[in-house]
Amino acid sequence: MIKSMTGFGRYETVTDEYKISVEMKAVNHRYLDLSVKMPKKFNFFEAGIRNLLKNYIQRGKVDVFISYEDYTENKLCLKYNSALAAEYMDYFAKMEAEFGIQNDIKVSALAKCPEVLTMDEVPEDEDQMWKLLSETIEEAAKRFVETRITEGETLKNDLLKKLGLMNDLLDFIEERSPRILMEYRAKLEDKVKELLAGASIDEGRIATEVTIFADKICVDEETVRLRSHIDNTRTELEAGGSVGRKLDFIAQEMNREANTILSKANDLEISDKAITLKTEIEKVREQIQNIE
């Protein structure tokens, strides 16, 4: 299948604790250019995010926006530093012995000593967070690809129609070319007869002039090559995949052949068709720029 390089995809995962939203949009680009905007807490996952997206996207300038909402209160846990508490108690005992005073420390007093009891945030489960994040990104990427495929099919059908029109134009040029020679020969003979005023005509000389003229206007090679390029383009479109770069190269070759046909044209009708042919090729090139 053919994919367009423009696309859009969005998906969000909501749990009792989190809401993760991923939005993706893309425009044309020669290569893959990923721009990921996300909360700082996801920076650790950036390499994984990029590798994941490369499974779905080959070309295009893609902007990825990731947002995160935490529905829980600050997750705090109480930590008890037993080693520090024991050290406090040792010093209290030493103070009792040194100063001869009663050691009246109770648990409530010990708990108030600095760093014996502390409040810390519960650490995030990175594996679980990555699971939620990666699943959300994948779903957004699938929807993103679906829009690319839909638009890609539209591009493909439009290109196939243009290729058909180009073949019709070549049919006219190939049919018209032999008649140009016949018309040229007839005009040449009439001109010679007029100049010679009834004298015999040198058929050999006429044939030589016609041959030289035929060589100048002959576009057989160009039309054959152009038809081959059209067939190759159609084949690549039907095969699908990431064929944008290859099709762009083929379109350049088609334009080169059309230019040669136009430069050789010595007939108003062929010139007109050759100009139309170049116009269609340019339209094809513009459309190909949108293909991944």
C-alpha positions as CSV (number, residue, x, y, z in Angstrom):
1,M,0.0,0.0,0.0
2,I,1.0,3.6,-0.6
3,K,1.3,6.0,2.3
4,S,1.1,9.7,2.2
5,M,3.7,11.7,4.2
6,T,1.1,13.9,5.8
7,G,-0.9,12.3,8.6
8,F,-2.4,12.7,12.1
9,G,-2.9,10.4,15.0
10,R,-4.0,10.7,18.6
11,Y,-4.6,8.3,21.5
12,E,-4.8,8.5,25.2
13,T,-4.6,6.0,28.1
14,V,-6.5,6.8,31.2
15,T,-6.2,4.9,34.5
16,D,-7.3,5.7,38.1
17,E,-3.8,7.2,38.6
18,Y,-2.6,8.6,35.2
19,K,-3.7,10.1,31.9
20,I,-1.2,9.8,29.1
21,S,-2.0,11.5,25.8
22,V,0.0,11.2,22.6
23,E,-0.6,13.3,19.4
24,M,1.3,13.0,16.2
25,K,1.2,15.0,13.0
26,A,3.5,15.1,10.0
27,V,4.3,17.0,6.8
28,N,6.6,16.2,3.8
29,H,10.3,15.8,4.4
30,R,13.1,14.2,2.4
31,Y,14.1,12.0,5.4
32,L,12.7,11.1,8.8
33,D,12.8,14.0,11.2
34,L,11.3,13.2,14.6
35,S,10.5,16.0,17.1
36,V,9.3,14.7,20.4
37,K,7.9,17.1,23.0
38,M,7.1,15.5,26.4
39,P,7.3,16.1,30.2
40,K,10.7,15.9,31.8
41,K,9.8,12.7,33.6
42,F,9.7,10.9,30.3
43,N,13.1,12.1,29.1
44,F,14.6,8.7,30.2
45,F,12.4,7.0,27.6
46,E,13.3,9.2,24.6
47,A,15.5,6.7,22.9
48,G,12.9,4.0,23.3
49,I,10.2,6.3,21.9
50,R,12.2,7.1,18.8
51,N,13.0,3.5,18.1
52,L,9.4,2.5,18.6
53,L,8.2,5.2,16.1
54,K,10.7,4.1,13.5
55,N,8.8,0.9,13.2
56,Y,5.8,2.8,11.8
57,I,7.4,5.8,10.0
58,Q,10.1,5.9,7.4
59,R,9.9,9.5,6.0
60,G,8.4,12.8,7.0
61,K,8.8,15.6,9.5
62,V,6.9,14.2,12.4
63,D,5.9,16.2,15.5
64,V,5.0,14.1,18.6
65,F,3.4,15.7,21.6
66,I,3.1,13.7,24.8
67,S,1.2,15.0,27.8
68,Y,0.9,13.4,31.3
69,E,-1.6,14.0,34.1
70,D,-1.2,12.5,37.6
71,Y,-4.6,12.0,39.4
72,T,-3.1,10.8,42.7
73,E,-2.1,13.0,45.6
74,N,1.6,13.3,46.2
75,K,2.7,9.7,46.9
76,L,4.7,9.9,50.1
77,C,6.1,7.1,52.3
78,L,7.5,7.2,55.8
79,K,11.1,6.0,56.2
80,Y,12.7,5.0,59.5
81,N,16.5,5.3,59.8
82,S,17.2,2.7,62.5
83,A,21.0,3.2,62.3
84,L,20.7,6.9,63.0
85,A,18.2,6.3,65.8
86,A,20.6,3.8,67.5
87,E,23.4,6.4,67.2
88,Y,21.2,9.0,68.9
89,M,20.5,6.6,71.7
90,D,24.2,5.8,72.1
91,Y,25.0,9.5,72.5
92,F,22.1,10.0,74.9
93,A,23.6,7.2,77.1
94,K,27.0,8.8,77.0
95,M,25.5,12.2,78.0
96,E,23.7,10.5,80.9
97,A,26.9,9.0,82.1
98,E,29.0,12.1,81.5
99,F,26.7,14.6,83.2
100,G,24.9,12.3,85.7
101,I,21.5,13.2,84.5
102,Q,18.6,10.9,83.9
103,N,18.0,9.6,80.3
104,D,14.3,10.4,79.9
105,I,14.2,9.9,76.1
106,K,11.0,8.3,74.9
107,V,10.0,7.0,71.5
108,S,8.1,10.2,70.7
109,A,11.1,12.3,71.5
110,L,13.4,10.1,69.5
111,A,11.1,10.3,66.5
112,K,11.4,14.1,66.5
113,C,15.2,13.9,66.1
114,P,16.3,15.0,62.6
115,E,16.3,12.3,59.9
116,V,15.1,9.5,62.1
117,L,11.7,9.6,60.4
118,T,11.5,11.1,56.9
119,M,8.9,11.5,54.2
120,D,9.9,10.5,50.7
121,E,8.0,10.2,47.4
122,V,7.2,6.7,46.4
123,P,9.5,6.0,43.3
124,E,7.7,5.4,40.0
125,D,7.6,1.9,38.6
126,E,9.6,2.6,35.4
127,D,8.7,-0.7,33.8
128,Q,5.0,-0.1,34.4
129,M,5.3,3.5,33.2
130,W,7.1,2.5,30.0
131,K,4.4,-0.1,29.4
132,L,1.6,2.4,29.6
133,L,3.6,5.0,27.6
134,S,4.7,2.7,24.8
135,E,1.2,1.2,24.4
136,T,-0.2,4.7,24.1
137,I,2.4,5.7,21.5
138,E,1.8,2.6,19.5
139,E,-1.9,3.1,19.4
140,A,-1.4,6.8,18.3
141,A,1.1,5.6,15.7
142,K,-1.4,3.1,14.3
143,R,-4.0,5.7,13.9
144,F,-1.4,8.0,12.4
145,V,-0.5,5.4,9.8
146,E,-4.2,4.7,9.0
147,T,-4.6,8.4,7.9
148,R,-1.4,8.1,5.9
149,I,-2.7,5.0,4.1
150,T,-6.1,6.6,3.4
151,E,-4.5,9.6,1.8
152,G,-1.9,7.5,0.1
153,E,-4.6,5.5,-1.7
154,T,-6.2,8.8,-2.9
155,L,-2.8,9.8,-4.2
156,K,-2.2,6.5,-5.9
157,N,-5.5,6.6,-7.7
158,D,-4.9,10.2,-8.9
159,L,-1.4,9.3,-10.1
160,L,-2.7,6.2,-12.0
161,K,-5.2,8.5,-13.8
162,K,-2.4,10.9,-14.7
163,L,-0.2,8.1,-16.0
164,G,-3.1,6.9,-18.2
165,L,-3.4,10.4,-19.6
166,M,0.3,10.5,-20.3
167,N,0.1,7.3,-22.2
168,D,-2.8,8.8,-24.3
169,L,-0.6,11.8,-25.1
170,L,2.2,9.4,-26.2
171,D,-0.2,7.5,-28.4
172,F,-1.1,10.7,-30.2
173,I,2.6,11.7,-30.6
174,E,3.6,8.3,-32.0
175,E,0.6,8.3,-34.4
176,R,1.2,11.8,-35.6
177,S,5.0,11.6,-36.1
178,P,4.9,9.4,-39.3
179,R,2.3,11.8,-40.9
180,I,4.7,14.7,-40.3
181,L,7.2,13.0,-42.6
182,M,4.6,12.4,-45.3
183,E,3.5,16.0,-45.1
184,Y,7.0,17.2,-45.2
185,R,7.8,15.1,-48.2
186,A,4.8,16.3,-50.0
187,K,5.6,20.0,-49.3
188,L,9.2,19.5,-50.3
189,E,8.2,17.9,-53.6
190,D,5.7,20.7,-54.3
191,K,8.3,23.3,-53.6
192,V,10.9,21.6,-55.8
193,K,8.4,21.3,-58.7
194,E,7.6,24.9,-58.4
195,L,11.2,25.9,-58.5
196,L,12.1,23.5,-61.3
197,A,9.1,24.5,-63.4
198,G,8.2,21.1,-64.6
199,A,11.7,19.6,-64.8
200,S,12.4,16.1,-63.5
201,I,12.7,15.7,-59.8
202,D,15.7,14.0,-58.2
203,E,14.0,11.4,-56.1
204,G,17.2,10.5,-54.4
205,R,17.8,14.0,-53.3
206,I,14.2,14.2,-52.0
207,A,14.7,11.0,-50.0
208,T,17.9,12.3,-48.5
209,E,16.3,15.5,-47.3
210,V,13.4,13.6,-45.9
211,T,15.8,11.2,-44.1
212,I,17.7,14.1,-42.6
213,F,14.5,15.7,-41.4
214,A,13.2,12.4,-40.0
215,D,16.4,12.1,-38.0
216,K,15.9,15.5,-36.5
217,I,12.4,15.0,-35.4
218,C,12.5,11.3,-34.5
219,V,11.3,10.8,-30.9
220,D,10.9,7.0,-31.0
221,E,13.6,6.4,-28.4
222,E,12.2,9.1,-26.1
223,T,8.6,7.8,-26.3
224,V,9.8,4.2,-25.7
225,R,11.8,5.3,-22.6
226,L,9.0,7.4,-21.4
227,R,6.5,4.6,-21.7
228,S,8.9,2.4,-19.7
229,H,9.1,5.0,-16.9
230,I,5.3,5.2,-16.9
231,D,5.1,1.4,-16.6
232,N,7.7,1.4,-13.8
233,T,5.8,4.1,-11.9
234,R,2.6,2.1,-12.2
235,T,4.3,-1.0,-11.0
236,E,5.8,0.7,-8.0
237,L,2.5,2.2,-7.1
238,E,0.8,-1.2,-7.2
239,A,3.6,-2.8,-5.2
240,G,3.4,-0.2,-2.5
241,G,5.8,0.4,0.4
242,S,8.1,3.3,0.9
243,V,8.6,4.1,-2.8
244,G,8.5,7.9,-2.7
245,R,12.2,8.5,-3.3
246,K,12.3,6.0,-6.2
247,L,9.3,7.5,-7.8
248,D,10.8,11.0,-7.5
249,F,13.8,9.8,-9.4
250,I,11.7,8.2,-12.1
251,A,9.6,11.4,-12.5
252,Q,12.9,13.3,-13.1
253,E,13.7,10.9,-15.9
254,M,10.2,11.3,-17.4
255,N,10.6,15.1,-17.4
256,R,14.0,14.7,-19.2
257,E,12.4,12.6,-22.0
258,A,9.5,15.0,-22.3
259,N,11.9,18.0,-22.7
260,T,13.7,16.2,-25.5
261,I,10.4,15.4,-27.3
262,L,9.4,19.0,-27.0
263,S,12.8,20.3,-28.3
264,K,12.5,18.0,-31.4
265,A,8.9,18.8,-32.1
266,N,8.6,20.5,-35.5
267,D,4.8,20.3,-35.5
268,L,2.3,22.5,-33.7
269,E,0.1,19.6,-32.7
270,I,3.0,17.6,-31.3
271,S,4.3,20.6,-29.5
272,D,1.0,21.2,-27.9
273,K,0.8,17.6,-26.7
274,A,4.4,17.6,-25.5
275,I,3.6,20.7,-23.4
276,T,0.6,19.0,-21.9
277,L,2.8,16.0,-21.3
278,K,5.3,18.1,-19.4
279,T,2.5,19.7,-17.4
280,E,1.2,16.3,-16.3
281,I,4.6,15.1,-15.4
282,E,5.1,18.1,-13.2
283,K,1.8,17.3,-11.5
284,V,2.9,13.8,-11.0
285,R,6.2,15.0,-9.4
286,E,4.3,17.3,-7.1
287,Q,2.1,14.4,-6.0
288,I,5.0,12.1,-5.5
289,Q,6.5,14.6,-3.1
290,N,3.7,13.6,-0.8
291,I,4.4,9.9,-0.8
292,E,6.5,8.2,1.9
